[in-house]
Amino acid sequence: MHRSKAITLKQLRAVAALADHGTITAAAEAVHLTAPAVHTQLRALEANLGTALMQKSRAGRMQLTEAGKLAVLAARRIETELQACAAGIDAISRGYSGRVRLGVVSTGKYFAPFLVATLREAYPDIEVVLTIGNRNQIIEALEMRAVELAIMGRPPRAPRVTAETLGPHPHVLIAAPDHPFAGRVRIDADGLMAETFIAREEGSGTRILMNRYLDRVGDGRIYKVMVMGSNETIKQAVIAGLGIALISEHTVIEELRSGRLVTLQAEGLPIERHWFLIERSDSCLTPAAARIKQAVSDLRGDFLPRLERDGS
């Protein structure tokens, strides 16, 4: 009757060494045990399996029985798995393996997949889990430690964070190409405040920026706002002529290149902001997260979309 739960790694290593070296003395040297200890491990394993594993050949060397061959095969498989486990743990400890949770505000969804693909190519054994949400949602994710790193515009006041500048994040005023203001050198405040502005919900970063800009330019005057749930809907609404929008240039580069949208010129435009890579000040990043943070930093914003401008 076999007692598989009583089998130990030392027993398996002893019989594998016997199979490799043929004598108890040589096997003992290989596994750094005494010869009596190797003999004891062999007999214990045979007792646990309920059968003989080794027998002496005519030449006096130890050779495996059929049952012994199976035991040695199991021992080698276990050694292989242990080596793989050790290598995996070493990779995790050095930051070459693991899972990293990255939060990106919804405006960044136009470059975030490309960034994740770049990181995956550089570190195929690190899984970068991407979370997209509006500004408030990503800040909440940081507060709840649901993400370790985040990419957004203006860093939040709470939770306390460490922010690193990644690259420029211009915001532009867009309109349909047949809009009356298209092609004007400068739009005055009166004309601007008479327009309907297509905007995201309260709490989004671009909405906050738009409100601050129009409050300053309009000197506190009331303006009309039509709320849309996504940047894609905003773009389509502007193309349809429902209004104009102050929006991240990164969300409309393709439409500007193709001529489906145009930028309008007005005081203080474009608004130059920056993207930041953010982590909590009180966080202790895993080795994998620290490696991904460094990788994003080393890219120096090369993953950000850019629109060629006159003279550039």
BAFI-3210 file (N, C-alpha, C; in Angstrom, 3 decimals, decimal comma, padded with zeros to 6 digits):
// residues 312
n [1|2|3|4|5|6|7|8|9|10|11|12|13|14|15|16|17|18|19|20|21|22|23|24|25|26|27|28|29|30|31|32|33|34|35|36|37|38|39|40|41|42|43|44|45|46|47|48|49|50|51|52|53|54|55|56|57|58|59|60|61|62|63|64|65|66|67|68|69|70|71|72|73|74|75|76|77|78|79|80|81|82|83|84|85|86|87|88|89|90|91|92|93|94|95|96|97|98|99|100|101|102|103|104|105|106|107|108|109|110|111|112|113|114|115|116|117|118|119|120|121|122|123|124|125|126|127|128|129|130|131|132|133|134|135|136|137|138|139|140|141|142|143|144|145|146|147|148|149|150|151|152|153|154|155|156|157|158|159|160|161|162|163|164|165|166|167|168|169|170|171|172|173|174|175|176|177|178|179|180|181|182|183|184|185|186|187|188|189|190|191|192|193|194|195|196|197|198|199|200|201|202|203|204|205|206|207|208|209|210|211|212|213|214|215|216|217|218|219|220|221|222|223|224|225|226|227|228|229|230|231|232|233|234|235|236|237|238|239|240|241|242|243|244|245|246|247|248|249|250|251|252|253|254|255|256|257|258|259|260|261|262|263|264|265|266|267|268|269|270|271|272|273|274|275|276|277|278|279|280|281|282|283|284|285|286|287|288|289|290|291|292|293|294|295|296|297|298|299|300|301|302|303|304|305|306|307|308|309|310|311|312]
n.u [000,850|000,644|001,990|001,603|001,536|003,524|005,850|008,931|010,850|013,564|013,798|013,068|015,098|017,275|016,874|016,922|019,552|020,894|020,102|021,448|024,173|024,783|025,953|025,702|027,557|028,596|026,219|025,629|027,654|026,869|024,439|025,144|025,007|025,453|026,467|024,934|022,688|021,585|020,905|018,972|017,021|016,275|015,185|013,044|011,482|010,815|009,279|007,180|006,050|005,509|006,905|009,831|012,435|015,010|017,571|020,337|022,697|024,393|026,930|027,203|026,255|023,724|020,530|017,539|014,257|011,199|009,232|010,894|011,868|009,611|009,388|011,760|011,289|009,155|010,530|012,296|010,534|009,431|011,699|012,148|009,827|010,223|012,521|011,502|009,631|011,314|012,706|010,614|009,821|012,140|012,064|009,786|010,610|012,600|011,205|010,510|008,321|004,821|001,854|000,521|-001,432|-002,832|-004,191|-005,979|-007,125|-010,156|-009,700|-007,198|-007,501|-006,986|-004,322|-003,510|-003,878|-001,845|000,383|000,290|000,680|003,293|004,652|004,126|005,533|008,115|008,226|007,172|006,280|005,077|001,955|-000,008|-002,680|-005,273|-007,175|-009,787|-011,265|-013,258|-011,919|-012,597|-013,190|-010,718|-009,180|-010,537|-009,949|-007,215|-007,352|-008,590|-006,687|-006,939|-005,625|-002,162|-000,539|-001,155|-002,293|-002,887|-004,206|-003,951|-002,588|-004,244|-005,435|-005,992|-005,917|-002,664|-000,089|002,681|003,946|004,978|006,060|005,000|004,597|003,490|000,107|-002,026|-004,999|-007,703|-009,977|-012,666|-014,490|-017,038|-015,997|-017,446|-018,299|-019,209|-017,105|-014,845|-011,591|-011,250|-009,064|-009,087|-011,383|-013,749|-014,656|-017,430|-018,601|-017,753|-018,992|-021,591|-021,968|-022,934|-021,681|-020,312|-019,896|-018,247|-019,399|-019,928|-017,076|-015,300|-011,969|-011,574|-013,949|-013,753|-011,564|-012,624|-014,724|-013,288|-011,791|-013,808|-015,135|-013,184|-012,589|-015,147|-015,740|-017,357|-019,876|-022,952|-023,118|-024,110|-024,425|-024,147|-024,408|-022,482|-021,833|-019,353|-016,110|-016,132|-018,819|-019,031|-017,336|-018,753|-021,097|-020,137|-019,185|-021,621|-022,652|-023,844|-022,686|-019,712|-016,545|-014,337|-011,535|-009,319|-006,527|-005,418|-007,509|-008,712|-007,049|-006,974|-009,353|-008,834|-006,666|-007,872|-009,643|-012,266|-012,842|-012,043|-009,733|-010,401|-009,488|-008,859|-008,692|-006,069|-005,755|-004,102|-004,786|-002,213|-001,383|-000,204|000,557|000,631|002,424|001,387|001,594|000,620|001,779|002,281|002,642|004,094|005,659|005,371|008,064|007,537|005,705|007,312|009,204|007,621|006,784|009,255|009,768|007,709|008,375|010,886|010,147|009,550|007,260|006,905|004,853|002,655|000,117|000,759|000,264|001,213|002,349|002,239|005,430|006,699]
n.v [-001,195|002,117|005,227|008,106|010,718|010,775|010,901|012,493|015,302|014,948|012,170|011,538|012,852|011,392|008,823|009,571|010,444|008,044|006,695|008,187|007,934|005,333|004,057|003,893|005,339|007,233|008,566|009,655|011,587|013,311|014,415|015,483|014,020|011,447|008,059|006,083|007,688|008,162|005,547|005,122|007,002|005,924|003,425|004,366|005,666|003,511|002,094|003,862|003,828|001,216|-000,753|-002,191|-000,083|000,017|-002,199|-004,506|-004,786|-007,332|-006,433|-005,174|-002,628|-000,186|-000,342|000,839|-000,354|-001,034|000,366|002,094|003,675|005,187|006,626|008,145|009,653|011,203|012,591|014,134|015,730|017,198|018,602|020,180|021,774|023,102|024,575|026,230|027,600|028,943|030,570|032,120|033,467|034,896|036,566|038,051|039,345|040,962|042,579|041,829|040,376|039,958|041,800|044,917|047,686|050,161|053,326|055,475|058,614|059,290|060,851|060,071|057,671|057,524|057,195|055,376|052,487|052,025|052,685|050,675|048,430|048,924|048,702|046,039|044,763|045,361|044,237|041,352|039,567|041,002|041,901|044,482|046,027|047,843|050,628|052,704|055,857|058,725|061,814|061,986|059,316|058,019|059,276|058,363|055,656|055,717|056,541|054,319|052,473|050,910|051,189|051,355|053,104|056,140|058,044|061,304|064,679|067,637|067,086|065,541|067,015|065,419|061,896|062,416|062,782|061,779|063,338|063,122|064,836|063,992|064,845|067,282|068,524|069,781|071,817|072,523|074,659|073,514|073,233|072,669|072,445|074,234|076,196|079,524|080,845|079,601|079,803|082,441|084,957|085,796|085,337|087,317|087,941|088,356|087,115|084,516|083,821|083,676|081,271|077,752|075,380|072,210|069,703|067,569|065,681|067,166|067,219|065,946|066,266|067,897|069,330|070,831|072,416|073,806|075,244|076,981|078,425|079,707|081,167|082,994|084,293|085,172|086,768|085,964|085,689|084,015|080,981|078,755|075,268|072,042|068,819|065,924|062,403|061,300|061,717|060,967|061,287|064,021|064,942|064,096|065,571|068,178|068,076|067,757|070,262|071,182|072,743|074,170|073,077|072,855|070,982|068,182|068,177|065,784|064,028|064,608|064,583|062,995|063,770|066,469|066,303|065,132|067,048|067,076|068,400|071,662|073,933|076,707|080,148|081,957|084,164|083,242|080,644|077,848|076,059|075,273|072,408|069,671|066,153|063,885|061,414|059,530|058,565|057,361|059,202|057,839|055,274|052,025|050,847|047,794|045,680|045,172|047,223|049,441|049,086|049,372|051,992|053,327|052,619|053,930|056,548|056,709|056,741|059,330|060,709|059,927|058,355|059,938|061,483|063,665|066,732|068,050|071,314|074,538|075,584|073,830]
n.w [000,000|-000,932|000,346|-000,502|000,480|002,333|000,972|000,332|-000,926|-000,574|-000,532|-003,182|-004,582|-003,751|-004,918|-007,602|-007,828|-007,385|-009,677|-011,568|-010,880|-010,099|-007,858|-004,267|-002,840|-004,712|-005,338|-002,853|-002,570|-004,607|-003,729|-001,369|001,045|003,542|002,797|004,255|004,783|002,233|001,582|003,523|002,720|000,257|001,044|002,584|000,651|-000,980|000,837|001,199|-001,331|-001,651|-003,052|-004,670|-005,844|-006,781|-007,944|-007,748|-010,334|-012,297|-012,401|-010,066|-009,753|-008,968|-010,332|-011,935|-011,241|-013,046|-011,673|-010,323|-012,429|-013,034|-010,672|-010,702|-013,003|-012,086|-010,101|-011,636|-013,058|-010,978|-010,099|-012,352|-012,323|-009,906|-010,498|-012,493|-010,984|-009,161|-010,957|-011,890|-009,555|-009,078|-011,316|-010,736|-008,375|-009,384|-011,015|-013,598|-014,131|-013,439|-012,407|-013,313|-012,542|-014,399|-014,543|-016,701|-017,746|-019,576|-021,858|-022,571|-023,851|-026,504|-026,911|-025,015|-025,500|-027,427|-025,918|-023,929|-025,560|-026,399|-023,970|-023,399|-025,404|-024,648|-022,100|-021,924|-019,963|-018,029|-017,032|-018,005|-016,754|-017,933|-016,991|-017,839|-017,337|-016,263|-014,919|-012,129|-011,587|-011,981|-010,047|-007,784|-008,070|-007,530|-004,858|-003,708|-004,129|-006,358|-008,696|-009,505|-010,847|-012,650|-015,453|-016,209|-016,548|-014,833|-011,645|-008,833|-005,721|-003,589|-003,347|-001,773|-004,104|-006,201|-008,991|-012,356|-015,191|-018,432|-021,080|-023,591|-023,572|-025,396|-025,612|-027,711|-029,541|-031,320|-034,443|-036,945|-040,393|-041,982|-040,324|-039,326|-038,008|-038,870|-040,109|-039,355|-038,110|-035,460|-032,839|-031,178|-027,703|-027,370|-029,607|-029,150|-026,707|-027,461|-028,619|-028,679|-026,495|-026,739|-024,423|-021,977|-019,091|-015,808|-013,742|-015,380|-016,700|-018,996|-019,005|-016,662|-017,361|-019,583|-018,372|-016,692|-018,557|-020,148|-018,187|-017,562|-020,048|-020,767|-018,681|-016,566|-017,719|-018,647|-020,473|-023,105|-022,723|-023,992|-022,974|-023,519|-023,497|-024,152|-025,698|-028,362|-029,070|-028,702|-030,754|-033,034|-032,716|-033,019|-035,648|-036,883|-036,611|-034,266|-032,355|-030,820|-029,450|-026,684|-026,455|-025,873|-027,953|-028,658|-028,933|-031,324|-033,491|-035,853|-037,121|-037,535|-039,268|-041,470|-042,209|-041,357|-039,082|-037,773|-036,210|-034,090|-033,730|-030,888|-028,021|-025,873|-026,807|-028,419|-025,305|-023,293|-021,696|-019,640|-019,697|-016,984|-015,161|-012,527|-009,116|-005,902|-003,081|-000,762|-001,565|-002,120|-004,614|-006,439|-007,654|-010,394|-011,052|-010,557|-012,552|-014,852|-014,508|-014,811|-017,441|-018,856|-018,249|-019,506|-022,164|-022,717|-023,574|-026,215|-027,109|-027,308|-029,302|-032,077|-033,772|-036,795|-037,142|-038,716|-039,704|-038,055]
ca.u [000,000|001,513|001,680|002,171|001,673|004,741|007,014|009,613|011,745|014,869|013,723|013,081|016,425|018,204|016,730|017,377|021,022|021,297|019,920|022,469|025,554|024,941|026,353|025,244|028,645|028,621|024,972|025,742|028,470|026,126|023,354|025,731|024,565|026,276|025,949|023,803|021,507|021,000|020,278|017,751|016,022|015,793|014,297|011,830|010,667|010,270|008,219|006,038|005,434|005,102|007,567|011,267|012,747|016,360|018,107|021,734|023,004|025,453|028,197|027,210|025,726|022,291|019,759|016,127|013,177|010,202|008,636|011,909|011,908|008,499|009,716|012,780|010,624|008,418|011,522|012,817|009,459|009,329|012,855|011,908|008,824|010,839|013,413|010,651|009,066|012,370|012,967|009,473|009,903|013,241|011,592|008,873|011,368|013,394|010,307|010,353|007,083|003,815|000,703|000,533|-002,720|-002,609|-005,401|-005,805|-008,366|-010,772|-009,069|-005,996|-007,767|-006,532|-002,939|-003,240|-003,641|-000,523|001,364|000,271|001,307|004,731|005,143|004,044|006,639|009,353|008,158|006,062|005,812|004,365|000,598|-000,455|-004,143|-005,638|-008,477|-010,128|-012,386|-013,100|-010,953|-013,036|-013,093|-009,315|-008,756|-011,113|-009,170|-005,991|-007,697|-008,924|-005,537|-007,352|-004,563|-000,879|-000,059|-002,223|-001,911|-003,946|-003,727|-003,630|-002,589|-005,259|-004,960|-006,120|-004,870|-001,369|000,542|003,922|003,624|006,090|005,592|005,251|004,646|002,478|-001,294|-002,733|-006,453|-008,055|-011,390|-012,944|-015,772|-017,194|-015,262|-018,299|-018,752|-018,906|-015,847|-013,722|-010,688|-011,032|-007,797|-009,357|-012,804|-013,853|-015,350|-018,880|-018,961|-017,493|-019,970|-022,904|-021,987|-023,267|-020,496|-020,540|-018,930|-018,401|-020,107|-019,203|-016,105|-014,256|-010,885|-011,783|-015,064|-013,203|-010,725|-013,508|-015,425|-012,344|-011,444|-014,939|-015,390|-012,187|-012,775|-016,465|-015,878|-018,454|-021,158|-023,559|-022,969|-024,918|-023,659|-024,843|-023,566|-022,384|-021,237|-018,034|-015,422|-016,584|-020,115|-018,751|-016,809|-019,829|-022,023|-019,505|-019,203|-023,008|-022,998|-024,631|-021,975|-018,263|-016,083|-012,954|-011,256|-007,922|-006,126|-005,107|-008,727|-009,269|-005,966|-007,340|-010,396|-008,192|-005,851|-008,736|-010,456|-013,649|-012,930|-011,025|-009,533|-010,750|-008,505|-009,442|-007,764|-005,583|-005,803|-004,537|-004,406|-001,137|-001,313|000,715|000,187|001,461|002,422|001,075|001,465|000,388|003,011|002,488|002,644|005,349|005,417|005,974|009,147|006,980|005,149|008,440|009,819|006,716|006,883|010,497|009,644|006,874|009,189|011,954|009,581|009,569|006,085|006,904|003,592|001,589|-000,142|001,222|-000,233|002,202|001,890|003,026|006,710|007,277]
ca.v [000,000|003,299|006,389|009,181|011,948|010,696|011,034|013,781|015,672|014,347|010,773|011,511|013,245|010,291|007,774|010,124|010,432|006,656|006,382|008,900|007,612|003,883|003,527|004,712|006,263|008,348|009,308|010,425|012,774|014,221|015,106|015,998|013,228|010,263|006,870|005,501|008,545|007,885|004,225|005,309|007,698|004,964|002,456|005,071|005,888|002,209|001,757|004,744|003,426|-000,179|-001,605|-001,948|000,902|-000,231|-003,550|-004,552|-005,489|-008,320|-005,706|-004,597|-001,261|-000,061|000,025|001,076|-001,239|-000,273|001,331|003,109|004,596|006,126|007,508|009,098|010,572|012,155|013,448|015,103|016,705|018,088|019,497|021,146|022,727|023,930|025,527|027,226|028,425|029,831|031,582|033,037|034,315|035,821|037,566|038,944|040,163|041,941|043,424|041,391|039,616|040,422|042,539|046,339|048,302|051,519|054,102|056,574|059,354|058,897|061,570|059,361|056,375|057,579|056,744|054,368|051,134|051,979|052,666|049,337|047,527|049,192|048,127|044,578|044,318|045,480|043,349|040,450|038,817|041,907|042,186|045,837|046,056|049,229|051,129|054,006|056,506|060,173|062,261|061,604|057,864|057,636|059,731|057,403|054,419|055,954|056,552|052,949|051,643|050,015|051,326|051,722|054,252|056,792|059,108|062,309|066,049|068,259|066,139|065,830|067,436|064,243|061,648|063,019|062,018|062,214|063,495|063,341|065,326|063,077|065,529|068,331|068,132|070,997|071,814|073,420|074,916|072,895|073,512|072,084|073,266|075,280|077,107|080,925|081,294|078,856|080,629|083,773|085,125|085,892|085,462|088,129|087,311|088,395|086,059|083,222|083,534|083,455|079,917|076,601|074,564|070,781|069,396|066,364|065,847|067,805|066,318|065,540|067,238|068,881|070,208|071,785|073,355|074,643|076,177|078,004|079,267|080,553|082,114|084,054|085,045|085,792|087,625|085,494|085,620|082,700|080,418|077,551|074,026|070,799|067,764|064,648|061,421|060,823|062,561|060,584|061,939|065,453|065,167|063,949|066,700|069,366|067,865|067,955|071,675|071,484|073,697|074,075|072,392|072,936|069,560|067,782|068,001|064,376|063,277|065,026|064,729|062,391|064,605|067,698|065,956|064,819|068,212|066,982|069,423|072,708|074,648|078,129|080,992|082,895|084,569|082,223|079,301|076,682|076,010|074,289|071,639|068,540|064,857|063,505|060,042|059,773|057,483|057,871|059,514|056,849|053,934|051,297|050,132|046,485|045,773|045,254|048,564|050,374|048,925|049,977|053,443|053,780|052,443|055,024|057,760|056,684|057,021|060,795|061,194|059,554|057,679|060,935|061,937|065,030|067,314|068,933|072,709|075,370|076,005|072,823]
ca.w [000,000|-001,024|001,193|-001,318|001,256|003,131|000,093|000,459|-002,018|-000,292|-000,982|-004,645|-005,039|-003,483|-005,927|-008,880|-007,794|-007,576|-011,100|-012,351|-010,541|-010,065|-006,555|-003,150|-002,476|-005,674|-005,175|-001,611|-002,862|-005,488|-003,012|-000,133|002,187|003,776|002,122|004,999|004,655|000,919|001,695|004,328|001,896|-000,735|001,689|002,991|-000,541|-001,371|001,788|000,929|-002,599|-001,528|-004,048|-004,850|-006,888|-007,277|-007,787|-008,158|-011,582|-012,153|-012,213|-008,728|-009,766|-008,715|-011,513|-011,649|-011,666|-013,813|-010,732|-010,060|-013,566|-012,867|-009,546|-011,161|-013,925|-011,246|-009,441|-012,605|-013,331|-009,818|-010,141|-013,424|-011,852|-008,872|-011,169|-013,147|-009,905|-008,667|-011,992|-011,900|-008,361|-009,306|-012,281|-010,021|-007,425|-010,131|-011,783|-014,982|-014,225|-012,495|-012,915|-012,971|-012,857|-014,890|-014,798|-017,661|-017,951|-020,850|-022,965|-022,940|-024,489|-027,892|-026,976|-023,987|-026,037|-028,059|-024,833|-023,327|-026,524|-026,340|-022,718|-023,509|-026,257|-023,878|-020,933|-022,243|-018,803|-017,127|-017,517|-017,694|-016,763|-018,223|-016,541|-018,429|-016,653|-016,213|-013,909|-010,791|-011,452|-011,848|-008,714|-006,834|-008,186|-006,780|-003,435|-003,299|-004,528|-007,440|-009,692|-008,902|-011,605|-013,410|-016,384|-016,295|-016,633|-013,538|-010,530|-007,816|-004,401|-002,730|-002,350|-002,064|-005,177|-006,847|-010,409|-013,285|-016,484|-019,538|-022,361|-023,777|-023,740|-025,826|-025,775|-028,803|-029,790|-032,614|-035,085|-038,278|-041,367|-042,568|-039,276|-039,669|-037,422|-039,451|-040,893|-038,776|-037,414|-034,029|-032,475|-029,964|-026,582|-027,573|-030,548|-028,523|-025,658|-028,071|-029,167|-027,835|-026,270|-026,514|-023,364|-021,165|-017,834|-014,716|-013,124|-016,325|-016,745|-020,058|-018,607|-015,692|-018,104|-020,384|-017,481|-016,232|-019,697|-020,535|-017,096|-017,657|-021,286|-020,764|-017,504|-015,731|-018,413|-018,837|-021,824|-023,313|-022,729|-024,321|-022,401|-024,219|-022,609|-024,561|-026,669|-029,699|-029,307|-028,851|-032,099|-034,012|-032,539|-033,607|-037,093|-037,321|-036,511|-033,070|-031,513|-030,845|-028,243|-026,227|-026,290|-026,027|-029,348|-028,887|-029,264|-032,621|-034,479|-037,138|-037,744|-038,007|-040,437|-042,616|-042,552|-040,873|-038,055|-037,834|-034,950|-034,096|-033,065|-029,924|-026,973|-024,950|-027,385|-027,634|-023,894|-023,155|-020,455|-019,712|-019,155|-015,850|-014,643|-011,123|-008,134|-004,548|-002,363|000,291|-002,146|-002,267|-005,861|-006,641|-008,637|-011,748|-011,233|-010,637|-013,872|-015,832|-014,315|-015,429|-018,895|-019,355|-018,125|-020,508|-023,486|-022,845|-024,290|-027,633|-027,419|-027,413|-030,673|-032,366|-034,999|-037,404|-037,258|-039,642|-039,176|-037,166]
c.u [000,892|001,016|002,286|002,377|002,940|006,004|007,608|010,506|013,126|014,898|013,813|014,452|017,445|018,096|017,154|018,905|021,556|021,186|021,016|023,868|025,813|025,360|025,883|026,306|028,675|027,360|025,028|026,565|027,687|025,072|023,813|025,129|025,579|025,653|024,812|022,518|020,816|020,278|018,963|016,647|015,433|014,803|012,991|010,900|010,034|009,124|006,971|005,304|005,023|005,733|009,050|011,504|014,117|016,708|019,544|021,876|024,089|026,809|028,264|026,709|024,228|021,600|018,273|015,258|012,214|009,522|009,620|012,017|010,799|008,789|010,748|012,182|009,846|009,381|012,040|011,767|009,336|010,494|012,679|010,906|009,397|011,768|012,613|010,039|010,094|012,677|011,850|009,500|011,019|012,831|010,658|009,654|012,194|012,540|010,131|009,079|006,108|002,682|000,764|-000,778|-002,497|-003,946|-005,101|-007,140|-008,850|-010,179|-007,831|-006,237|-007,306|-005,059|-002,639|-003,036|-002,278|000,572|001,444|000,942|002,828|005,350|005,145|005,181|007,956|009,399|006,991|005,508|005,172|003,006|000,197|-001,975|-004,579|-007,045|-008,688|-011,318|-012,222|-012,188|-011,334|-012,896|-011,649|-008,758|-009,288|-010,349|-007,833|-006,260|-007,926|-007,788|-005,937|-006,408|-003,297|-000,286|-001,231|-001,620|-003,103|-003,329|-003,355|-003,687|-003,628|-004,629|-005,018|-006,508|-003,573|-000,621|001,901|003,657|004,877|005,533|005,994|005,401|003,516|001,087|-002,105|-004,237|-006,833|-009,568|-011,701|-014,335|-015,840|-016,511|-016,102|-018,838|-018,369|-017,573|-014,624|-012,876|-010,482|-009,711|-008,014|-010,847|-012,880|-014,706|-016,854|-019,333|-018,812|-018,585|-021,366|-023,058|-022,507|-022,035|-020,898|-019,475|-019,243|-019,134|-019,250|-018,277|-015,027|-013,207|-011,100|-012,935|-014,582|-012,383|-011,581|-014,208|-014,509|-011,992|-012,586|-015,299|-014,414|-012,429|-014,103|-016,733|-017,124|-019,804|-021,644|-023,351|-023,746|-024,020|-024,588|-023,928|-023,657|-021,560|-019,856|-017,419|-015,850|-017,904|-019,939|-018,260|-017,915|-020,831|-021,447|-019,504|-020,588|-023,459|-023,818|-023,959|-020,479|-017,811|-014,631|-012,554|-009,765|-007,609|-005,850|-006,333|-009,221|-008,223|-006,372|-008,391|-009,810|-007,343|-006,705|-009,614|-011,904|-013,905|-011,833|-010,871|-009,883|-009,715|-009,220|-008,399|-007,376|-005,574|-004,595|-004,091|-003,381|-001,140|-000,328|000,043|001,156|001,317|002,383|001,077|001,201|001,710|003,324|002,528|004,047|005,167|006,070|007,134|008,627|006,435|006,255|009,109|008,949|006,745|008,121|010,419|008,813|007,659|010,250|011,440|009,511|008,424|006,035|005,610|002,426|001,375|000,360|000,687|000,829|001,606|002,774|004,332|007,367|007,823]
c.v [001,253|004,411|007,622|010,466|011,958|010,855|012,428|014,038|015,050|012,890|010,676|011,881|012,129|009,215|008,275|010,142|009,021|006,247|007,014|008,333|006,126|003,268|004,474|005,736|007,476|009,201|010,191|011,683|013,796|015,020|015,593|015,334|012,120|009,081|006,219|006,339|008,318|006,545|004,324|005,979|006,752|003,992|003,125|005,299|004,579|001,800|002,599|004,345|001,953|-001,102|-001,270|-001,005|000,656|-001,712|-003,559|-005,324|-006,520|-007,663|-005,026|-003,173|-001,288|000,345|000,064|-000,103|-000,401|000,770|002,449|004,121|005,642|007,121|008,561|010,109|011,638|013,121|014,511|016,152|017,711|019,076|020,580|022,215|023,648|024,974|026,632|028,166|029,419|030,944|032,604|033,990|035,333|036,928|038,561|039,890|041,228|042,794|043,038|040,573|040,174|041,144|043,966|046,951|049,787|052,183|055,261|057,281|059,147|059,627|060,825|058,034|056,346|057,199|055,612|052,964|050,993|051,924|051,283|048,319|047,696|048,570|046,602|044,029|044,347|044,488|042,383|039,695|039,705|042,218|043,591|045,871|047,518|049,541|052,517|054,588|058,004|060,553|061,787|060,103|057,407|058,096|058,773|056,079|054,546|055,913|055,144|051,973|050,576|050,117|051,741|052,962|054,853|057,841|060,037|063,678|066,551|067,236|066,516|066,330|066,282|063,053|062,337|062,138|062,604|062,217|063,794|063,765|064,359|063,796|066,531|067,765|069,372|070,783|072,891|073,579|074,420|073,264|072,745|072,993|074,362|076,243|078,539|081,428|080,610|079,785|082,020|083,815|085,166|086,085|086,277|087,414|087,279|087,284|084,687|082,862|083,320|082,029|078,892|075,723|073,119|070,316|068,068|066,706|066,602|066,773|065,852|066,655|068,304|069,818|071,257|072,853|074,304|075,687|077,318|078,960|080,226|081,549|083,279|084,927|085,804|086,670|087,258|085,404|084,175|082,252|079,111|076,326|072,865|069,649|066,497|063,686|060,936|061,796|062,234|061,259|063,439|065,747|065,096|065,095|067,964|069,245|068,124|069,401|072,046|072,497|073,550|073,447|072,720|071,527|069,302|067,567|066,532|063,551|063,568|065,136|064,166|063,224|065,916|067,427|065,733|065,992|068,120|067,946|070,449|073,313|076,115|078,908|081,976|083,185|083,374|080,810|079,063|076,778|074,890|073,680|070,491|067,268|064,526|062,008|060,148|058,477|058,111|058,111|058,466|055,427|053,341|050,398|048,756|046,635|045,890|046,649|049,608|050,290|049,560|051,495|053,990|053,682|053,562|056,331|057,838|056,967|058,519|061,322|060,823|058,871|058,654|061,347|063,367|065,471|068,256|070,318|073,453|075,803|074,994|071,666]
c.w [000,000|-000,103|000,516|-000,523|002,109|002,297|000,229|-000,745|-001,822|-000,747|-002,505|-005,192|-004,822|-004,556|-007,304|-008,951|-007,975|-009,041|-011,948|-012,130|-010,308|-008,760|-005,467|-002,764|-003,402|-005,555|-003,934|-001,828|-003,683|-004,734|-001,642|001,105|002,421|003,039|002,911|004,867|003,311|000,951|002,473|003,509|000,849|-000,107|002,137|001,802|-001,017|-000,449|001,523|-000,348|-002,613|-002,539|-004,125|-006,021|-007,526|-007,063|-008,297|-009,463|-011,318|-011,915|-010,845|-008,653|-009,519|-010,019|-011,170|-012,060|-012,508|-012,925|-010,425|-011,177|-013,467|-011,745|-009,949|-012,131|-013,148|-010,571|-010,391|-012,957|-012,193|-009,800|-011,204|-012,981|-010,781|-009,483|-011,860|-012,122|-009,397|-009,661|-012,043|-010,725|-008,503|-010,271|-011,612|-009,114|-008,129|-011,061|-013,221|-015,183|-013,199|-013,195|-012,411|-013,437|-013,164|-015,171|-015,735|-017,819|-019,380|-022,047|-023,470|-023,639|-025,943|-028,027|-025,999|-024,551|-026,704|-026,999|-024,203|-024,259|-026,525|-025,104|-022,777|-024,358|-025,491|-022,723|-021,110|-021,047|-017,739|-017,746|-017,061|-017,869|-016,861|-017,733|-017,112|-017,674|-016,702|-015,050|-012,510|-010,561|-011,262|-010,499|-007,647|-006,868|-007,458|-005,279|-002,907|-003,582|-005,548|-008,628|-008,956|-009,550|-012,365|-014,325|-016,507|-016,460|-015,242|-012,403|-009,481|-006,521|-003,407|-003,589|-002,725|-003,054|-005,524|-008,343|-011,220|-014,638|-017,599|-020,870|-022,491|-024,011|-024,128|-025,934|-026,786|-028,883|-031,195|-033,112|-036,389|-039,295|-042,010|-041,512|-039,650|-039,131|-038,046|-040,315|-040,340|-038,020|-035,911|-033,801|-031,191|-028,918|-026,792|-028,509|-029,928|-027,523|-026,203|-028,602|-028,156|-027,731|-025,971|-025,529|-022,691|-019,877|-016,818|-014,068|-014,071|-016,395|-017,801|-019,712|-017,615|-016,404|-018,934|-019,516|-017,048|-017,367|-020,043|-019,439|-017,158|-018,885|-021,273|-019,574|-016,698|-016,414|-018,557|-020,289|-021,894|-023,425|-023,071|-023,897|-023,241|-023,372|-022,987|-025,549|-028,093|-030,037|-029,486|-030,261|-033,147|-033,925|-033,165|-035,124|-037,663|-037,209|-035,297|-032,157|-031,706|-029,535|-027,961|-025,809|-026,412|-027,501|-029,667|-029,272|-030,676|-033,723|-035,834|-037,861|-038,258|-039,250|-041,677|-043,025|-042,101|-039,731|-038,292|-036,450|-035,145|-033,294|-032,152|-028,852|-026,087|-025,483|-028,299|-026,177|-023,727|-021,764|-020,639|-019,203|-018,029|-015,565|-013,131|-010,331|-006,771|-003,847|-001,306|-000,246|-002,119|-003,480|-005,838|-007,627|-010,072|-012,020|-011,347|-012,003|-014,955|-015,716|-015,000|-016,948|-019,508|-019,321|-019,219|-021,919|-023,771|-023,721|-025,749|-028,050|-027,582|-028,868|-030,866|-033,714|-035,529|-037,577|-038,250|-038,975|-038,283|-037,959]
res [m|h|r|s|k|a|i|t|l|k|q|l|r|a|v|a|a|l|a|d|h|g|t|i|t|a|a|a|e|a|v|h|l|t|a|p|a|v|h|t|q|l|r|a|l|e|a|n|l|g|t|a|l|m|q|k|s|r|a|g|r|m|q|l|t|e|a|g|k|l|a|v|l|a|a|r|r|i|e|t|e|l|q|a|c|a|a|g|i|d|a|i|s|r|g|y|s|g|r|v|r|l|g|v|v|s|t|g|k|y|f|a|p|f|l|v|a|t|l|r|e|a|y|p|d|i|e|v|v|l|t|i|g|n|r|n|q|i|i|e|a|l|e|m|r|a|v|e|l|a|i|m|g|r|p|p|r|a|p|r|v|t|a|e|t|l|g|p|h|p|h|v|l|i|a|a|p|d|h|p|f|a|g|r|v|r|i|d|a|d|g|l|m|a|e|t|f|i|a|r|e|e|g|s|g|t|r|i|l|m|n|r|y|l|d|r|v|g|d|g|r|i|y|k|v|m|v|m|g|s|n|e|t|i|k|q|a|v|i|a|g|l|g|i|a|l|i|s|e|h|t|v|i|e|e|l|r|s|g|r|l|v|t|l|q|a|e|g|l|p|i|e|r|h|w|f|l|i|e|r|s|d|s|c|l|t|p|a|a|a|r|i|k|q|a|v|s|d|l|r|g|d|f|l|p|r|l|e|r|d|g|s]
***
